[in-house]
Amino acid sequence: MPSTRLANLIDGRLQAPRDDRWLDVYEPATGAIFAQCPDSSASDVDDAVQAARKAAAGWAATPSEDRSRLLHRLADLIEARLDEFAALESRDSGKPVALAKRLDIPRAVSNLRFFAAAIIAWESESHAMETGAINYTLRHPLGVVGCISPWNLPLYLFTWKIAPALASGNTVVAKPSEITPCTAALLGELSIEAGFPPGVLNIVQGRGPTTGQAIVEHPAIKAISFTGSTRTGAGIAATAAPQFKKISLELGGKNPAIVFADADLSEQNLDTIVRSGFANQGEICLCGSRLLVQRSIYETFRERYLARVKALRVGDPQDASSNLGALVSREHFDKVMSCIAQARSEGGNILIGGQALSPPGRCANGWFVAPTVIDGLGNDAATNQQEIFGPVVTLIPFEDEDEAIALANGTGYGLAASLWTADLSRAHRMGAQLEFGIVWINCWLLRDLRTPFGGSKQSGVGREGGTEALRFFTEPRNICIRY
Ligand code: NAD
């Protein structure tokens, strides 16, 4: 029996699931079970929804300054326990603790603070008509909303959803991934300490097809903000549509990183290009997994790139010197390994990596994969079309700008692209032609939380971030007055 049993947060109280059913939570670095999380049923979800309904009117009527203050307090409480959160996130997900400390947890704190501030600065729209009338727009909270998040950036993406939902006056029923439930559970405990009224934030742990599906289906939930796979997103859209629920879907990607011969390939930029493929073991929806390189520099770039990838250290996530940790689950490890096998069978050259790793000591049974770089495959190969979501990057040469655009856009996904060039005109020209929700030029993962975040095509519907998120979580009402 593992020592830790997580609880649901329903109506301001930490609760076990009604059916007393539990899911094992694994430490990816060791393959061992270290906790259990509730395997909640539809009745647990209904309890949470009823609590959220009860709290909805009071929370909507709470002045935004007070809502903001509570979000700030929660952010402070998380920040005060940064090390504990980072250690827990690393243990639960397999990511290096140094990354959790530098990126995941500080960003979760920023998400809460950002929306705490944004709700106070948010302006309502008004439109004057020359014919003697004025329109102004009221924005009301939707009521009870559902927030469902994935395992790759557990607390970071959980807070990215609950913060705008709560700031704009909704009550929330949220579900983190059952694969990485720990930090959301700890956040739930701190939300009580912060003083959120009971029922305002409810966290129901459990599996996607049961707990998650019950949230999506519940008729009292007015909107679903979801981040996860394209397949799950399609199912959520199908369930939500007949009920006319609002949906925001942040889904998968197969992102290009495009390197032109004129790019400034300084050591620092090369490091960023490597990071854009392998950060968090490649388990970031924004990772550039197709690296398009102009043919005139292909060979020399490849050598420099491979030398850097070779220097990446894969090992115990608790070790501060590890650049990459373990993949999140046995299932995901198997999927990534089968993608590498598929690349081989498609005729790809494995330039580096391609194998599982077994670090010495306590991590010998963990789910580690060597950073892998493959070339020799066309853009239409399955390896270049399917999201792998692991430490696997393919190299593809291109001749000129037209071919780069065709290759970059030649995917069913449209989340993010990065472009490396010193030619400013080209940067603007291509920025306008790349069919992705986010285009980074001479940078990667440089995030301003005010900007629209999300993807097109199979990468999703809608945008998060800044006022986009506040708009999503509110219902506009236009008032037109003639004078
Ligand atoms: P997933 O779709 O399996 O699960 C995501 C969440 O949805 C989990 O909480 C899961 O329990 C829940 N879920 C699963 N089935 C459900 C259902 N039928 N109804 C309701 N909820 C359900 O995705 P994952 O494997 O956890 O995450 C990896 C995926 O997430 C990748 O495809 C990645 O690209 C994507 N992702 C996208 C973004 C983005 O911003 N676009 C960010 C991070 C991850």
Residues whose N, C-alpha, C, O or C-beta is under 5 A from the ligand:
A	BS01	NAD	I148 S149 P150 W151 K175 P176 S177 E178 G206 R207 G208 P209 G212 Q213 V216 T227 G228 S229 T230 T232 G235 E250 L251 G252 G253 C285 S459
